[in-house]
């Protein structure tokens, strides 16, 4: 008997796949708790953002075509990353502007795309989670998630629904962490200065745990915190919302 639950294709993202698989498992758990069926298409690859940001539109379009084919039969496409979701939703249509074969397909695909926490709160109406809290936390708003997709209140509202959570807002939570994808490779000195300002704000918040919705940002901030000898740990917000916190924090050891 066919299920009448919405069918969600999970866009795992390269960084989750290679460095933090628990975020993918957390995403599946949360999406299922929101009443959906989840599948992970094996044909998916990178979203194409590194090529796109480097001006390589040809390869970016080829990657986008593969992604659209892999996901276009789903009701929704969900990614645990504001950066990747922003690429899929905002930039894919621009890549195919004027292309009679692909422009409309890209627009239809983009209309199905959502960042994970936004999907839970804005699309599925989730207003609380059942996982236990994790002490004092501070939240970093990633640039793409905030500015391209409007993600700010949603993660904070879901965190506030948890018992045992104390949100301690850092200074300037919406200021870039310095990662910026290829930016940190092209301008390492500028990137390092930005992340030092960010880790100072994180430490000054007094929180024990740093959360965010983008693994690139988290790896950048966690790496700097670790090199500074800070006791602050870092996790993707999905891990905490799903209660999957047995794995070591980002940059830690099991």
N, C-alpha and C positions, 0 to 999 in steps of 0.2 A: 504494500500500500504506500503510495507516494505521500511524503510529508508536506504539510502546508506551511512549514516554517520557512522564513526567508533564507535564501542560500547565499552565504558570504564566502567570497574568495579572499583568503588571507595573503596579502603581499608581505612576505616575511621581512624583507630588506637584507642587503648584503651584510651589514654590520651585525644584525641579530643572528643571521645564519652562521657567520664565521666566528663571532666573538661572544655572543650572549644568547644562546638558544632558549634559555629559560624565559626570555621576554616573549618569544613566540608561543611557548606553552601557556604562559599567563594570558596572552591575547586570546588564544583559543578558549580557555576556561571562561574568561569574561564574556566573550561573544556568545558562547553557549548559554551562559547564565542569563543573557539578555534575550533568550528565546530563539536563537538562530542555529542553523546548521552551518558548519565550517568545513571548508576544503582548502587544501594547499596545493595549487597547481604545480606540478613538477617542472613545467616548461618555463616558469618564471626565472628571470635573471635580475640584473641590476635595473634600476629605474631609468638609467641613462643620464642622471644628473652630472656626473663628472665630465662626460663628453660634452654635454650641453653647456656647462659652465666654462669649458675650455674652448668653446667656439666650434666644436666638431658637430655640426648639425646633421651631417650625413649619417654618422654612426648613431647619434641620438635618435634619429628617425627610425633606423633599423631596429634599435632596441625597443622603441615605443611600439612599433608594429607587432613585435613578438609579444609584448606585454598585453596589448589590446586583444590579440587573438586568444591568449591564454585565459583571459578573464571576462570576455564580453558576454558569456552565457550566465554569469552570476547576477543576482539581484543587487548585491553591493560588493564593493572592493574596499577592504579595510587594511590600513597599514599602521603599525605601532611607531610611527615617525611622522612628525609634521613636515620635515624636509622632503621625504620621499612622497608623502601624500600631496604636498604642494606641487611637486614636479608632475605627478600623474594628473592632478586635477586642473592646475593652472597653466602649465606649460605644454602639455601634449597638444591641446587644440591649436596653440600658436605654431607648433612645429609643422602642422599640416594645413595651415591657412592657404587657401587657394588650390589645394589638392583635391580634385573631384572624387578620387577614390577613397581618400582617408579622412578628409576634414569632418564629415558628419559622424563617421565611426568614432573619431577621437572625442567629439563633443558628447556623444551618447555615453561613451566610456567614462569620461570625466565627471559626468553627472552622477555616476554611481560611487565615486571615490570619496572616502572619508578617513580622517585620522581616527585612531582607535577610541580615545576618550571622548572625542566629539561624537563619534558614532553611538557610543553607549548612552551619552547624556542627551544629545540633540535629536538623534534619530529614533533610538529605542526607548527614550524616556527614563533611563535608569537614574534614580536619585539616591541610591544607597548601595553599599556592598556589605557582605556579611563577614569579610575577613577581619581579624583582630588587628589592632593598631600596632605601630612600630616606634612609639616614643615621640621625641621631638624631631620634626622634619622642616626643611626649607625647600621651596620650589623655584626652579629656574624656568622662565618662559623662553623657549627657543624662538629664534628670529622667524623662521618659516612658519611654524605653527601659529605664532601670535599674529604676525603681520599678513600672511597669506590666507590663513584659515580661521582667524578669530578665536584661537584657543587660549583662554585665560581663566575664566570662572569655572569651567567644567571640571578640570582636575581638582581644583580646590574644594568644590562642592562635594565631590565623591570622597575625597579625603576627610572632609568634615563629618561625613556620615559614619565614619569608623570610630568605634570605641578605642580609647587609648592613644589617639593621635593629637599631638599639639603642633599646630602650624606656626612656625616662627618666620615671618617674612624677612628675607634679606633685603639689604639696600639695593635699589635698582634691579629688581628681579627680571625686568624686561630688557636689560642691556646685554648685548652680545657677549658670549664667553670667549670669543677669539678663534673658534674652530673654523666655521665658515666653509667647510668642505675643502676645495682647493686653495682657499685664501690662506690657510695656515701653512701651506707648502710654499706658496708664492711670496708671502710676507711673514716669515717666521718671527722676526723681532717684534713686529707690530702685534702679531698674534699672542706672543708671550707676554707682552705688556698688558694686553687686554685681559688675559686669563689671570694674571696676578692681581689685577683690580677685582676681578670676580671672586677669586678664592678668599681675598680679604673680606669681602662682603659676606661670603658664606660663613667664614669663621666667626665674624662679628655677630652673626645672627644667634649664635649659641646653640644651633640645632645639632643633633647627633647624626642626622641622615640627610643627604642631598638627593632630591628627586627631580626628574625632568622627563619629558616625553620623547626625547631624541637621543639615541645612543652615541652619536658622534659628539654632541655637546658633553654628555656624561663622561665619555672616555677622556676627553680633553681636560675637563675639570677634575676628574678623579686622579688622572695622572699627575697634574700639578699639585693637588692636595697631598698625594702620597710622597712626592719629591720634597715637599715642604715639611714632611713629618706630621701632618695634621691627623687627628684621630677621626675626623669626619668621614663617614662612609658614603658611598653613592650607589643608587639603584634606579632602574627605570620605574616610573610610577606604576606601570602595569603589574610589576612584581608585587608591590605592596597592596594594590587594590585586589589582586587575586589571592593574596596570602601565600605566595610562593617565594618565601624568603629564606629557605634552607641553604640555597647556594651561597657561596662567598660573595661579598659585595664586589662591585666592579673594581678591578685592580687588586683584589685580595686573593688569598689562597684558601682552598678547602682544608 
